[in-house]
């Protein structure tokens, strides 16, 4: 797993406009839901995908109707293609979720 270059990170963020770069190592997105349980259901989908398919885990925060995801790759000490792949999948799951 190789750390992405600045150009690759910029290109990745252009494809994921709702995601924001926090610093050189993290990207983050906030998702809003109609109620607390809809957000929790979404988090369960994220957790299942992260654990069972990718073995790569985002930081997850639930603040009532807002779910915040932060992702980075510890091994690479920064952002990798896997982080952006997963961010894209998180967006797809959100598009299918009950909002």
Biopython code that builds the backbone (N, CA, C, O; Angstrom):
import numpy as np
from Bio.PDB.StructureBuilder import StructureBuilder

atoms = [
    (1, "UNK", "N", (0.844, -1.164, 0.000)),
    (1, "UNK", "CA", (0.000, 0.000, 0.000)),
    (1, "UNK", "C", (0.897, 1.236, 0.000)),
    (1, "UNK", "O", (1.620, 1.500, 0.961)),
    (2, "UNK", "N", (0.833, 1.974, -1.083)),
    (2, "UNK", "CA", (1.695, 3.148, -1.216)),
    (2, "UNK", "C", (0.929, 4.440, -0.958)),
    (2, "UNK", "O", (-0.232, 4.588, -1.338)),
    (3, "UNK", "N", (1.604, 5.350, -0.312)),
    (3, "UNK", "CA", (1.048, 6.672, -0.046)),
    (3, "UNK", "C", (0.898, 7.432, -1.363)),
    (3, "UNK", "O", (1.782, 7.382, -2.219)),
    (4, "UNK", "N", (-0.221, 8.132, -1.519)),
    (4, "UNK", "CA", (-0.475, 8.889, -2.738)),
    (4, "UNK", "C", (0.333, 10.184, -2.770)),
    (4, "UNK", "O", (0.687, 10.746, -1.734)),
    (5, "UNK", "N", (0.611, 10.634, -3.983)),
    (5, "UNK", "CA", (1.269, 11.928, -4.169)),
    (5, "UNK", "C", (0.232, 13.037, -3.985)),
    (5, "UNK", "O", (-0.970, 12.772, -3.959)),
    (6, "UNK", "N", (0.695, 14.262, -3.859)),
    (6, "UNK", "CA", (-0.215, 15.410, -3.739)),
    (6, "UNK", "C", (-1.146, 15.497, -4.945)),
    (6, "UNK", "O", (-2.335, 15.780, -4.799)),
    (7, "UNK", "N", (-0.605, 15.255, -6.125)),
    (7, "UNK", "CA", (-1.419, 15.312, -7.343)),
    (7, "UNK", "C", (-2.498, 14.237, -7.326)),
    (7, "UNK", "O", (-3.641, 14.505, -7.696)),
    (8, "UNK", "N", (-2.155, 13.038, -6.907)),
    (8, "UNK", "CA", (-3.134, 11.951, -6.839)),
    (8, "UNK", "C", (-4.223, 12.252, -5.807)),
    (8, "UNK", "O", (-5.393, 11.938, -6.028)),
    (9, "UNK", "N", (-3.845, 12.851, -4.695)),
    (9, "UNK", "CA", (-4.831, 13.226, -3.674)),
    (9, "UNK", "C", (-5.772, 14.293, -4.214)),
    (9, "UNK", "O", (-6.985, 14.202, -4.023)),
    (10, "UNK", "N", (-5.233, 15.294, -4.879)),
    (10, "UNK", "CA", (-6.055, 16.349, -5.471)),
    (10, "UNK", "C", (-7.031, 15.760, -6.477)),
    (10, "UNK", "O", (-8.209, 16.115, -6.479)),
    (11, "UNK", "N", (-6.550, 14.860, -7.334)),
    (11, "UNK", "CA", (-7.419, 14.212, -8.319)),
    (11, "UNK", "C", (-8.501, 13.383, -7.638)),
    (11, "UNK", "O", (-9.654, 13.392, -8.068)),
    (12, "UNK", "N", (-8.136, 12.670, -6.583)),
    (12, "UNK", "CA", (-9.106, 11.866, -5.849)),
    (12, "UNK", "C", (-10.199, 12.715, -5.228)),
    (12, "UNK", "O", (-11.372, 12.342, -5.258)),
    (13, "UNK", "N", (-9.826, 13.846, -4.668)),
    (13, "UNK", "CA", (-10.810, 14.736, -4.048)),
    (13, "UNK", "C", (-11.713, 15.399, -5.082)),
    (13, "UNK", "O", (-12.865, 15.712, -4.781)),
    (14, "UNK", "N", (-11.215, 15.616, -6.286)),
    (14, "UNK", "CA", (-12.056, 16.172, -7.348)),
    (14, "UNK", "C", (-13.182, 15.212, -7.698)),
    (14, "UNK", "O", (-14.268, 15.645, -8.081)),
    (15, "UNK", "N", (-12.935, 13.916, -7.573)),
    (15, "UNK", "CA", (-13.949, 12.898, -7.870)),
    (15, "UNK", "C", (-14.906, 12.685, -6.701)),
    (15, "UNK", "O", (-15.971, 12.090, -6.867)),
    (16, "UNK", "N", (-14.532, 13.164, -5.537)),
    (16, "UNK", "CA", (-15.346, 13.016, -4.322)),
    (16, "UNK", "C", (-15.549, 14.396, -3.692)),
    (16, "UNK", "O", (-14.976, 14.685, -2.641)),
    (17, "UNK", "N", (-16.356, 15.248, -4.324)),
    (17, "UNK", "CA", (-16.430, 16.653, -3.914)),
    (17, "UNK", "C", (-16.946, 16.896, -2.496)),
    (17, "UNK", "O", (-16.682, 17.958, -1.933)),
    (18, "UNK", "N", (-17.661, 15.965, -1.912)),
    (18, "UNK", "CA", (-18.168, 16.152, -0.550)),
    (18, "UNK", "C", (-17.111, 15.837, 0.511)),
    (18, "UNK", "O", (-17.273, 16.185, 1.681)),
    (19, "UNK", "N", (-16.044, 15.185, 0.098)),
    (19, "UNK", "CA", (-14.975, 14.843, 1.032)),
    (19, "UNK", "C", (-14.011, 16.013, 1.149)),
    (19, "UNK", "O", (-13.723, 16.700, 0.169)),
    (20, "UNK", "N", (-13.523, 16.224, 2.348)),
    (20, "UNK", "CA", (-12.579, 17.312, 2.621)),
    (20, "UNK", "C", (-11.290, 16.740, 3.190)),
    (20, "UNK", "O", (-11.294, 15.759, 3.933)),
    (21, "UNK", "N", (-10.212, 17.369, 2.827)),
    (21, "UNK", "CA", (-8.921, 16.963, 3.371)),
    (21, "UNK", "C", (-8.701, 17.691, 4.691)),
    (21, "UNK", "O", (-8.795, 18.917, 4.758)),
    (22, "UNK", "N", (-8.410, 16.934, 5.731)),
    (22, "UNK", "CA", (-8.181, 17.544, 7.038)),
    (22, "UNK", "C", (-6.743, 17.991, 7.192)),
    (22, "UNK", "O", (-6.471, 19.072, 7.714)),
    (23, "UNK", "N", (-5.837, 17.170, 6.745)),
    (23, "UNK", "CA", (-4.406, 17.473, 6.769)),
    (23, "UNK", "C", (-3.748, 16.527, 5.779)),
    (23, "UNK", "O", (-4.430, 15.973, 4.916)),
    (24, "UNK", "N", (-2.477, 16.336, 5.879)),
    (24, "UNK", "CA", (-1.799, 15.492, 4.887)),
    (24, "UNK", "C", (-2.169, 14.021, 4.990)),
    (24, "UNK", "O", (-1.887, 13.254, 4.069)),
    (25, "UNK", "N", (-2.798, 13.606, 6.095)),
    (25, "UNK", "CA", (-3.046, 12.182, 6.310)),
    (25, "UNK", "C", (-4.511, 11.757, 6.306)),
    (25, "UNK", "O", (-4.780, 10.556, 6.283)),
    (26, "UNK", "N", (-5.456, 12.670, 6.328)),
    (26, "UNK", "CA", (-6.866, 12.324, 6.533)),
    (26, "UNK", "C", (-7.786, 13.011, 5.536)),
    (26, "UNK", "O", (-7.550, 14.143, 5.112)),
    (27, "UNK", "N", (-8.864, 12.276, 5.168)),
    (27, "UNK", "CA", (-10.003, 12.885, 4.490)),
    (27, "UNK", "C", (-11.236, 12.613, 5.350)),
    (27, "UNK", "O", (-11.279, 11.650, 6.115)),
    (28, "UNK", "N", (-12.246, 13.491, 5.206)),
    (28, "UNK", "CA", (-13.423, 13.416, 6.069)),
    (28, "UNK", "C", (-14.668, 13.827, 5.299)),
    (28, "UNK", "O", (-14.628, 14.676, 4.409)),
    (29, "UNK", "N", (-15.785, 13.190, 5.677)),
    (29, "UNK", "CA", (-17.087, 13.614, 5.148)),
    (29, "UNK", "C", (-18.137, 13.460, 6.231)),
    (29, "UNK", "O", (-18.086, 12.537, 7.044)),
    (30, "UNK", "N", (-19.092, 14.385, 6.227)),
    (30, "UNK", "CA", (-20.243, 14.317, 7.122)),
    (30, "UNK", "C", (-21.474, 13.944, 6.296)),
    (30, "UNK", "O", (-21.700, 14.492, 5.217)),
    (31, "UNK", "N", (-22.264, 13.006, 6.817)),
    (31, "UNK", "CA", (-23.493, 12.552, 6.174)),
    (31, "UNK", "C", (-24.667, 12.876, 7.097)),
    (31, "UNK", "O", (-24.604, 12.618, 8.299)),
    (32, "UNK", "N", (-25.723, 13.433, 6.545)),
    (32, "UNK", "CA", (-26.904, 13.795, 7.341)),
    (32, "UNK", "C", (-28.044, 12.810, 7.041)),
    (32, "UNK", "O", (-28.274, 12.429, 5.893)),
    (33, "UNK", "N", (-28.750, 12.412, 8.111)),
    (33, "UNK", "CA", (-29.857, 11.467, 7.999)),
    (33, "UNK", "C", (-31.124, 12.052, 8.606)),
    (33, "UNK", "O", (-31.077, 13.026, 9.357)),
    (34, "UNK", "N", (-32.264, 11.442, 8.266)),
    (34, "UNK", "CA", (-33.544, 11.961, 8.754)),
    (34, "UNK", "C", (-33.733, 11.730, 10.241)),
    (34, "UNK", "O", (-34.468, 12.467, 10.900)),
    (35, "UNK", "N", (-33.068, 10.701, 10.778)),
    (35, "UNK", "CA", (-33.161, 10.440, 12.209)),
    (35, "UNK", "C", (-31.953, 9.623, 12.665)),
    (35, "UNK", "O", (-31.151, 9.163, 11.853)),
    (36, "UNK", "N", (-31.847, 9.459, 13.950)),
    (36, "UNK", "CA", (-30.716, 8.764, 14.555)),
    (36, "UNK", "C", (-30.583, 7.331, 14.038)),
    (36, "UNK", "O", (-29.485, 6.902, 13.687)),
    (37, "UNK", "N", (-31.696, 6.587, 13.989)),
    (37, "UNK", "CA", (-31.625, 5.179, 13.596)),
    (37, "UNK", "C", (-31.214, 4.991, 12.138)),
    (37, "UNK", "O", (-30.560, 4.001, 11.809)),
    (38, "UNK", "N", (-31.581, 5.916, 11.266)),
    (38, "UNK", "CA", (-31.134, 5.829, 9.871)),
    (38, "UNK", "C", (-29.614, 5.973, 9.804)),
    (38, "UNK", "O", (-28.958, 5.277, 9.029)),
    (39, "UNK", "N", (-29.059, 6.864, 10.606)),
    (39, "UNK", "CA", (-27.603, 7.021, 10.665)),
    (39, "UNK", "C", (-26.921, 5.785, 11.215)),
    (39, "UNK", "O", (-25.881, 5.367, 10.707)),
    (40, "UNK", "N", (-27.500, 5.199, 12.251)),
    (40, "UNK", "CA", (-26.933, 3.985, 12.843)),
    (40, "UNK", "C", (-26.980, 2.831, 11.842)),
    (40, "UNK", "O", (-26.032, 2.050, 11.755)),
    (41, "UNK", "N", (-28.059, 2.720, 11.097)),
    (41, "UNK", "CA", (-28.161, 1.684, 10.065)),
    (41, "UNK", "C", (-27.055, 1.848, 9.021)),
    (41, "UNK", "O", (-26.438, 0.871, 8.598)),
    (42, "UNK", "N", (-26.816, 3.082, 8.616)),
    (42, "UNK", "CA", (-25.737, 3.369, 7.667)),
    (42, "UNK", "C", (-24.382, 2.976, 8.258)),
    (42, "UNK", "O", (-23.558, 2.373, 7.570)),
    (43, "UNK", "N", (-24.151, 3.311, 9.510)),
    (43, "UNK", "CA", (-22.888, 2.962, 10.171)),
    (43, "UNK", "C", (-22.704, 1.445, 10.207)),
    (43, "UNK", "O", (-21.587, 0.956, 10.043)),
    (44, "UNK", "N", (-23.781, 0.704, 10.416)),
    (44, "UNK", "CA", (-23.674, -0.757, 10.405)),
    (44, "UNK", "C", (-23.224, -1.267, 9.039)),
    (44, "UNK", "O", (-22.431, -2.205, 8.959)),
    (45, "UNK", "N", (-23.722, -0.657, 7.970)),
    (45, "UNK", "CA", (-23.284, -1.041, 6.624)),
    (45, "UNK", "C", (-21.804, -0.717, 6.422)),
    (45, "UNK", "O", (-21.060, -1.516, 5.853)),
    (46, "UNK", "N", (-21.385, 0.454, 6.888)),
    (46, "UNK", "CA", (-19.982, 0.865, 6.785)),
    (46, "UNK", "C", (-19.097, -0.124, 7.531)),
    (46, "UNK", "O", (-18.072, -0.569, 7.014)),
    (47, "UNK", "N", (-19.502, -0.461, 8.747)),
    (47, "UNK", "CA", (-18.710, -1.366, 9.581)),
    (47, "UNK", "C", (-18.585, -2.741, 8.937)),
    (47, "UNK", "O", (-17.506, -3.333, 8.945)),
    (48, "UNK", "N", (-19.676, -3.253, 8.380)),
    (48, "UNK", "CA", (-19.647, -4.564, 7.728)),
    (48, "UNK", "C", (-18.702, -4.554, 6.528)),
    (48, "UNK", "O", (-17.887, -5.461, 6.368)),
    (49, "UNK", "N", (-18.813, -3.536, 5.694)),
    (49, "UNK", "CA", (-17.944, -3.411, 4.519)),
    (49, "UNK", "C", (-16.477, -3.276, 4.931)),
    (49, "UNK", "O", (-15.610, -3.954, 4.380)),
    (50, "UNK", "N", (-16.205, -2.413, 5.889)),
    (50, "UNK", "CA", (-14.823, -2.167, 6.318)),
    (50, "UNK", "C", (-14.195, -3.420, 6.921)),
    (50, "UNK", "O", (-13.045, -3.745, 6.627)),
    (51, "UNK", "N", (-14.938, -4.108, 7.750)),
    (51, "UNK", "CA", (-14.404, -5.281, 8.450)),
    (51, "UNK", "C", (-14.321, -6.510, 7.551)),
    (51, "UNK", "O", (-13.287, -7.177, 7.504)),
    (52, "UNK", "N", (-15.401, -6.809, 6.841)),
    (52, "UNK", "CA", (-15.491, -8.081, 6.128)),
    (52, "UNK", "C", (-14.974, -8.062, 4.699)),
    (52, "UNK", "O", (-14.602, -9.104, 4.162)),
    (53, "UNK", "N", (-14.947, -6.887, 4.078)),
    (53, "UNK", "CA", (-14.493, -6.836, 2.691)),
    (53, "UNK", "C", (-13.122, -6.197, 2.522)),
    (53, "UNK", "O", (-12.343, -6.626, 1.670)),
    (54, "UNK", "N", (-12.818, -5.189, 3.312)),
    (54, "UNK", "CA", (-11.577, -4.439, 3.089)),
    (54, "UNK", "C", (-10.555, -4.554, 4.214)),
    (54, "UNK", "O", (-9.368, -4.315, 3.993)),
    (55, "UNK", "N", (-10.993, -4.913, 5.407)),
    (55, "UNK", "CA", (-10.089, -4.971, 6.568)),
    (55, "UNK", "C", (-9.329, -3.651, 6.725)),
    (55, "UNK", "O", (-8.129, -3.624, 6.999)),
    (56, "UNK", "N", (-10.066, -2.574, 6.543)),
    (56, "UNK", "CA", (-9.525, -1.214, 6.626)),
    (56, "UNK", "C", (-10.633, -0.369, 7.237)),
    (56, "UNK", "O", (-11.742, -0.335, 6.704)),
    (57, "UNK", "N", (-10.359, 0.303, 8.327)),
    (57, "UNK", "CA", (-11.424, 0.855, 9.146)),
    (57, "UNK", "C", (-11.365, 2.376, 9.273)),
    (57, "UNK", "O", (-10.335, 2.937, 9.648)),
    (58, "UNK", "N", (-12.477, 3.035, 8.958)),
    (58, "UNK", "CA", (-12.538, 4.485, 9.148)),
    (58, "UNK", "C", (-12.812, 4.820, 10.610)),
    (58, "UNK", "O", (-13.273, 3.972, 11.375)),
    (59, "UNK", "N", (-12.529, 6.042, 10.983)),
    (59, "UNK", "CA", (-13.001, 6.575, 12.264)),
    (59, "UNK", "C", (-14.450, 6.998, 12.025)),
    (59, "UNK", "O", (-14.755, 7.651, 11.028)),
    (60, "UNK", "N", (-15.328, 6.625, 12.935)),
    (60, "UNK", "CA", (-16.755, 6.898, 12.790)),
    (60, "UNK", "C", (-17.256, 7.643, 14.022)),
    (60, "UNK", "O", (-16.991, 7.255, 15.159)),
    (61, "UNK", "N", (-17.983, 8.721, 13.762)),
    (61, "UNK", "CA", (-18.598, 9.483, 14.846)),
    (61, "UNK", "C", (-20.075, 9.675, 14.517)),
    (61, "UNK", "O", (-20.426, 10.063, 13.402)),
    (62, "UNK", "N", (-20.936, 9.400, 15.497)),
    (62, "UNK", "CA", (-22.371, 9.621, 15.325)),
    (62, "UNK", "C", (-22.781, 10.745, 16.267)),
    (62, "UNK", "O", (-22.645, 10.633, 17.485)),
    (63, "UNK", "N", (-23.278, 11.817, 15.692)),
    (63, "UNK", "CA", (-23.786, 12.949, 16.463)),
    (63, "UNK", "C", (-25.246, 13.155, 16.083)),
    (63, "UNK", "O", (-25.574, 13.963, 15.214)),
    (64, "UNK", "N", (-26.106, 12.409, 16.751)),
    (64, "UNK", "CA", (-27.537, 12.400, 16.512)),
    (64, "UNK", "C", (-27.836, 12.036, 15.061)),
    (64, "UNK", "O", (-27.797, 10.851, 14.729)),
    (65, "UNK", "N", (-28.129, 12.985, 14.185)),
    (65, "UNK", "CA", (-28.479, 12.673, 12.796)),
    (65, "UNK", "C", (-27.320, 12.867, 11.824)),
    (65, "UNK", "O", (-27.518, 12.798, 10.611)),
    (66, "UNK", "N", (-26.132, 13.104, 12.329)),
    (66, "UNK", "CA", (-24.960, 13.329, 11.475)),
    (66, "UNK", "C", (-23.909, 12.263, 11.766)),
    (66, "UNK", "O", (-23.502, 12.058, 12.909)),
    (67, "UNK", "N", (-23.483, 11.594, 10.703)),
    (67, "UNK", "CA", (-22.409, 10.602, 10.796)),
    (67, "UNK", "C", (-21.180, 11.202, 10.127)),
    (67, "UNK", "O", (-21.248, 11.655, 8.985)),
    (68, "UNK", "N", (-20.069, 11.204, 10.833)),
    (68, "UNK", "CA", (-18.809, 11.707, 10.290)),
    (68, "UNK", "C", (-17.856, 10.541, 10.108)),
    (68, "UNK", "O", (-17.630, 9.757, 11.030)),
    (69, "UNK", "N", (-17.298, 10.435, 8.907)),
    (69, "UNK", "CA", (-16.297, 9.413, 8.609)),
    (69, "UNK", "C", (-14.967, 10.089, 8.309)),
    (69, "UNK", "O", (-14.903, 11.063, 7.560)),
    (70, "UNK", "N", (-13.915, 9.559, 8.901)),
    (70, "UNK", "CA", (-12.540, 9.996, 8.616)),
    (70, "UNK", "C", (-11.755, 8.752, 8.241)),
    (70, "UNK", "O", (-11.914, 7.697, 8.856)),
    (71, "UNK", "N", (-10.906, 8.882, 7.226)),
    (71, "UNK", "CA", (-10.143, 7.713, 6.801)),
    (71, "UNK", "C", (-8.716, 8.097, 6.437)),
    (71, "UNK", "O", (-8.450, 9.181, 5.917)),
    (72, "UNK", "N", (-7.816, 7.180, 6.726)),
    (72, "UNK", "CA", (-6.393, 7.306, 6.437)),
    (72, "UNK", "C", (-5.808, 5.900, 6.466)),
    (72, "UNK", "O", (-6.468, 4.961, 6.912)),
    (73, "UNK", "N", (-4.594, 5.753, 5.999)),
    (73, "UNK", "CA", (-3.911, 4.449, 6.029)),
    (73, "UNK", "C", (-2.713, 4.526, 6.958)),
    (73, "UNK", "O", (-1.715, 5.179, 6.653)),
    (74, "UNK", "N", (-2.822, 3.860, 8.082)),
    (74, "UNK", "CA", (-1.749, 3.882, 9.085)),
    (74, "UNK", "C", (-0.439, 3.368, 8.520)),
    (74, "UNK", "O", (0.616, 3.973, 8.712)),
    (75, "UNK", "N", (-0.518, 2.236, 7.815)),
    (75, "UNK", "CA", (0.696, 1.598, 7.305)),
    (75, "UNK", "C", (1.472, 2.529, 6.377)),
    (75, "UNK", "O", (2.702, 2.566, 6.414)),
    (76, "UNK", "N", (0.756, 3.273, 5.552)),
    (76, "UNK", "CA", (1.398, 4.191, 4.601)),
    (76, "UNK", "C", (1.667, 5.563, 5.219)),
    (76, "UNK", "O", (2.316, 6.409, 4.605)),
    (77, "UNK", "N", (1.173, 5.774, 6.419)),
    (77, "UNK", "CA", (1.309, 7.070, 7.105)),
    (77, "UNK", "C", (0.722, 8.209, 6.279)),
    (77, "UNK", "O", (1.293, 9.296, 6.194)),
    (78, "UNK", "N", (-0.428, 7.937, 5.677)),
    (78, "UNK", "CA", (-1.092, 8.943, 4.864)),
    (78, "UNK", "C", (-2.221, 8.340, 4.058)),
    (78, "UNK", "O", (-2.764, 7.295, 4.414)),
    (79, "UNK", "N", (-2.565, 8.994, 2.984)),
    (79, "UNK", "CA", (-3.677, 8.579, 2.140)),
    (79, "UNK", "C", (-3.210, 7.653, 1.025)),
    (79, "UNK", "O", (-2.152, 7.852, 0.428)),
    (80, "UNK", "N", (-4.031, 6.632, 0.758)),
    (80, "UNK", "CA", (-3.735, 5.665, -0.292)),
    (80, "UNK", "C", (-4.942, 5.530, -1.218)),
    (80, "UNK", "O", (-6.013, 6.074, -0.950)),
    (81, "UNK", "N", (-4.750, 4.802, -2.300)),
    (81, "UNK", "CA", (-5.852, 4.554, -3.229)),
    (81, "UNK", "C", (-7.002, 3.840, -2.523)),
    (81, "UNK", "O", (-8.165, 4.078, -2.850)),
    (82, "UNK", "N", (-6.698, 2.978, -1.571)),
    (82, "UNK", "CA", (-7.740, 2.271, -0.830)),
    (82, "UNK", "C", (-8.640, 3.244, -0.069)),
    (82, "UNK", "O", (-9.852, 3.038, 0.000)),
    (83, "UNK", "N", (-8.071, 4.281, 0.492)),
    (83, "UNK", "CA", (-8.878, 5.275, 1.206)),
    (83, "UNK", "C", (-9.903, 5.920, 0.272)),
    (83, "UNK", "O", (-11.063, 6.096, 0.645)),
    (84, "UNK", "N", (-9.482, 6.262, -0.916)),
    (84, "UNK", "CA", (-10.388, 6.900, -1.872)),
    (84, "UNK", "C", (-11.397, 5.902, -2.435)),
    (84, "UNK", "O", (-12.548, 6.259, -2.684)),
    (85, "UNK", "N", (-10.976, 4.666, -2.637)),
    (85, "UNK", "CA", (-11.903, 3.620, -3.078)),
    (85, "UNK", "C", (-13.011, 3.440, -2.037)),
    (85, "UNK", "O", (-14.193, 3.372, -2.373)),
    (86, "UNK", "N", (-12.606, 3.366, -0.783)),
    (86, "UNK", "CA", (-13.594, 3.184, 0.277)),
    (86, "UNK", "C", (-14.491, 4.408, 0.424)),
    (86, "UNK", "O", (-15.695, 4.261, 0.636)),
    (87, "UNK", "N", (-13.940, 5.600, 0.316)),
    (87, "UNK", "CA", (-14.749, 6.816, 0.396)),
    (87, "UNK", "C", (-15.817, 6.809, -0.698)),
    (87, "UNK", "O", (-16.964, 7.180, -0.450)),
    (88, "UNK", "N", (-15.444, 6.392, -1.897)),
    (88, "UNK", "CA", (-16.411, 6.291, -2.985)),
    (88, "UNK", "C", (-17.510, 5.291, -2.669)),
    (88, "UNK", "O", (-18.681, 5.531, -2.964)),
    (89, "UNK", "N", (-17.134, 4.170, -2.068)),
    (89, "UNK", "CA", (-18.129, 3.163, -1.696)),
    (89, "UNK", "C", (-19.042, 3.683, -0.578)),
    (89, "UNK", "O", (-20.244, 3.419, -0.587)),
    (90, "UNK", "N", (-18.480, 4.410, 0.371)),
    (90, "UNK", "CA", (-19.300, 4.998, 1.435)),
    (90, "UNK", "C", (-20.346, 5.938, 0.832)),
    (90, "UNK", "O", (-21.491, 5.967, 1.282)),
    (91, "UNK", "N", (-19.950, 6.702, -0.180)),
    (91, "UNK", "CA", (-20.892, 7.598, -0.860)),
    (91, "UNK", "C", (-21.993, 6.804, -1.570)),
    (91, "UNK", "O", (-23.159, 7.197, -1.542)),
    (92, "UNK", "N", (-21.624, 5.693, -2.204)),
    (92, "UNK", "CA", (-22.621, 4.847, -2.868)),
    (92, "UNK", "C", (-23.623, 4.300, -1.856)),
    (92, "UNK", "O", (-24.828, 4.297, -2.108)),
    (93, "UNK", "N", (-23.125, 3.838, -0.714)),
    (93, "UNK", "CA", (-24.027, 3.345, 0.328)),
    (93, "UNK", "C", (-24.953, 4.455, 0.820)),
    (93, "UNK", "O", (-26.130, 4.212, 1.083)),
    (94, "UNK", "N", (-24.429, 5.655, 0.941)),
    (94, "UNK", "CA", (-25.248, 6.795, 1.371)),
    (94, "UNK", "C", (-26.331, 7.101, 0.340)),
    (94, "UNK", "O", (-27.470, 7.395, 0.704)),
    (95, "UNK", "N", (-25.986, 7.034, -0.929)),
    (95, "UNK", "CA", (-26.965, 7.302, -1.981)),
    (95, "UNK", "C", (-28.131, 6.319, -1.923)),
    (95, "UNK", "O", (-29.249, 6.655, -2.313)),
    (96, "UNK", "N", (-27.872, 5.103, -1.437)),
    (96, "UNK", "CA", (-28.903, 4.064, -1.332)),
    (96, "UNK", "C", (-29.621, 4.094, 0.020)),
    (96, "UNK", "O", (-30.643, 3.430, 0.193)),
    (97, "UNK", "N", (-29.099, 4.846, 0.961)),
    (97, "UNK", "CA", (-29.627, 4.847, 2.331)),
    (97, "UNK", "C", (-30.916, 5.650, 2.446)),
    (97, "UNK", "O", (-31.226, 6.505, 1.616)),
    (98, "UNK", "N", (-31.650, 5.341, 3.507)),
    (98, "UNK", "CA", (-32.854, 6.089, 3.837)),
    (98, "UNK", "C", (-32.442, 7.394, 4.509)),
    (98, "UNK", "O", (-31.911, 7.391, 5.620)),
    (99, "UNK", "N", (-32.689, 8.495, 3.831)),
    (99, "UNK", "CA", (-32.275, 9.799, 4.353)),
    (99, "UNK", "C", (-33.508, 10.568, 4.744)),
    (99, "UNK", "O", (-33.406, 11.701, 5.213)),
]
sb = StructureBuilder()
sb.init_structure("model")
sb.init_model(0)
sb.init_chain("A")
sb.init_seg("    ")
for serial, (resi, resn, name, xyz) in enumerate(atoms, 1):
    if name == "N":
        sb.init_residue(resn, " ", resi, " ")
    sb.init_atom(name, np.array(xyz, "f"), 0.0, 1.0, " ", f" {name:<3s}", serial, name[0])
structure = sb.get_structure()
